[in-house]
Amino acid sequence: MKGKSKDFFMRNSGLSTEFSKYILDHPEMDELLTEEKVIIFLPEFDPELKKFNLTMAKEIEAGGGKVTYVKVKQLSPKVQSRLVGVEIGGDLGSHLKY
């Protein structure tokens, strides 16, 4: 089960990253979030993770905690970086090109 928990953590971490980007694009949504509540993702495209997260939410609520549910219908295809012509180096005189 330990490996499964790590897998759920990684999947939730990815959703958290995407949600942060979403909030940056939709600042009005930030007002709905509070530090007192734990965000629980309900990904409709991932029933296994949704079930795990609902179980976790029930445990939090049973312990007196509060949650905010974020329902996610789907993820769009992953977009690669939009950076072009990147050069990396230790100083201004010696750049490495990729």
C-alpha positions as a Markdown table, in Angstrom:
| # | Residue | x | y | z |
|---|---|---|---|---|
| 1 | Met | 0.0 | 0.0 | 0.0 |
| 2 | Lys | 3.0 | 2.3 | 0.6 |
| 3 | Gly | 3.7 | 2.4 | -3.2 |
| 4 | Lys | 0.1 | 3.1 | -3.9 |
| 5 | Ser | 0.1 | 6.0 | -1.5 |
| 6 | Lys | 3.1 | 7.5 | -3.1 |
| 7 | Asp | 1.4 | 7.1 | -6.5 |
| 8 | Phe | -1.7 | 8.9 | -5.2 |
| 9 | Phe | 0.6 | 11.6 | -3.7 |
| 10 | Met | 2.3 | 12.2 | -7.1 |
| 11 | Arg | -1.1 | 12.3 | -9.0 |
| 12 | Asn | -2.4 | 14.8 | -6.4 |
| 13 | Ser | 0.8 | 16.8 | -6.7 |
| 14 | Gly | 0.3 | 17.1 | -10.4 |
| 15 | Leu | -3.2 | 18.3 | -9.9 |
| 16 | Ser | -2.1 | 20.8 | -7.3 |
| 17 | Thr | 0.5 | 22.3 | -9.7 |
| 18 | Glu | -2.2 | 22.6 | -12.4 |
| 19 | Phe | -4.6 | 24.1 | -9.9 |
| 20 | Ser | -2.1 | 26.7 | -8.9 |
| 21 | Lys | -1.7 | 27.7 | -12.6 |
| 22 | Tyr | -5.5 | 27.9 | -12.8 |
| 23 | Ile | -5.8 | 30.2 | -9.8 |
| 24 | Leu | -3.2 | 32.5 | -11.3 |
| 25 | Asp | -5.3 | 32.7 | -14.4 |
| 26 | His | -8.5 | 33.1 | -12.4 |
| 27 | Pro | -7.7 | 35.2 | -9.4 |
| 28 | Glu | -11.4 | 35.6 | -8.5 |
| 29 | Met | -11.3 | 31.9 | -7.5 |
| 30 | Asp | -8.7 | 32.6 | -4.8 |
| 31 | Glu | -11.3 | 34.3 | -2.6 |
| 32 | Leu | -13.0 | 30.9 | -2.3 |
| 33 | Leu | -10.0 | 29.3 | -0.7 |
| 34 | Thr | -9.0 | 29.6 | 2.9 |
| 35 | Glu | -6.0 | 28.4 | 4.9 |
| 36 | Glu | -8.3 | 26.6 | 7.3 |
| 37 | Lys | -9.5 | 24.2 | 4.7 |
| 38 | Val | -7.7 | 21.3 | 2.9 |
| 39 | Ile | -8.2 | 21.2 | -0.8 |
| 40 | Ile | -9.5 | 17.9 | -2.0 |
| 41 | Phe | -9.4 | 17.1 | -5.7 |
| 42 | Leu | -12.1 | 15.1 | -7.3 |
| 43 | Pro | -10.8 | 14.2 | -10.7 |
| 44 | Glu | -13.6 | 12.7 | -12.8 |
| 45 | Phe | -11.1 | 11.3 | -15.3 |
| 46 | Asp | -9.3 | 9.3 | -12.5 |
| 47 | Pro | -11.9 | 7.3 | -10.5 |
| 48 | Glu | -9.3 | 5.6 | -8.4 |
| 49 | Leu | -7.7 | 8.8 | -7.2 |
| 50 | Lys | -11.2 | 10.4 | -6.7 |
| 51 | Lys | -12.2 | 7.5 | -4.4 |
| 52 | Phe | -8.9 | 7.7 | -2.5 |
| 53 | Asn | -9.3 | 11.5 | -2.1 |
| 54 | Leu | -13.0 | 11.2 | -0.9 |
| 55 | Thr | -11.8 | 8.7 | 1.7 |
| 56 | Met | -9.1 | 11.0 | 2.8 |
| 57 | Ala | -11.6 | 13.9 | 3.0 |
| 58 | Lys | -13.9 | 11.9 | 5.2 |
| 59 | Glu | -11.1 | 11.2 | 7.6 |
| 60 | Ile | -10.2 | 14.9 | 7.7 |
| 61 | Glu | -13.8 | 15.9 | 8.4 |
| 62 | Ala | -14.2 | 13.1 | 11.0 |
| 63 | Gly | -11.2 | 14.6 | 12.8 |
| 64 | Gly | -12.8 | 18.0 | 12.9 |
| 65 | Gly | -11.0 | 19.4 | 9.8 |
| 66 | Lys | -12.6 | 21.3 | 7.0 |
| 67 | Val | -12.2 | 20.6 | 3.3 |
| 68 | Thr | -12.9 | 22.4 | 0.0 |
| 69 | Tyr | -13.7 | 20.1 | -2.9 |
| 70 | Val | -12.3 | 20.9 | -6.4 |
| 71 | Lys | -14.1 | 18.9 | -9.1 |
| 72 | Val | -11.9 | 18.5 | -12.2 |
| 73 | Lys | -13.7 | 17.1 | -15.3 |
| 74 | Gln | -10.5 | 16.6 | -17.4 |
| 75 | Leu | -6.9 | 17.7 | -18.1 |
| 76 | Ser | -5.9 | 19.1 | -21.4 |
| 77 | Pro | -2.9 | 17.5 | -23.2 |
| 78 | Lys | 0.4 | 18.5 | -21.6 |
| 79 | Val | 2.0 | 21.5 | -23.2 |
| 80 | Gln | 5.8 | 21.6 | -23.5 |
| 81 | Ser | 7.7 | 24.7 | -22.5 |
| 82 | Arg | 7.3 | 27.8 | -24.6 |
| 83 | Leu | 10.9 | 28.8 | -24.1 |
| 84 | Val | 12.9 | 29.0 | -27.3 |
| 85 | Gly | 16.7 | 29.5 | -27.8 |
| 86 | Val | 17.7 | 28.7 | -24.2 |
| 87 | Glu | 21.3 | 28.9 | -23.3 |
| 88 | Ile | 22.8 | 27.8 | -20.0 |
| 89 | Gly | 26.2 | 28.5 | -18.6 |
| 90 | Gly | 28.2 | 29.3 | -15.5 |
| 91 | Asp | 29.0 | 32.8 | -16.5 |
| 92 | Leu | 28.1 | 35.3 | -19.3 |
| 93 | Gly | 31.1 | 34.3 | -21.4 |
| 94 | Ser | 30.5 | 30.6 | -21.6 |
| 95 | His | 27.1 | 29.4 | -22.6 |
| 96 | Leu | 26.0 | 25.9 | -23.3 |
| 97 | Lys | 23.5 | 25.5 | -26.1 |
| 98 | Tyr | 20.8 | 22.8 | -26.1 |
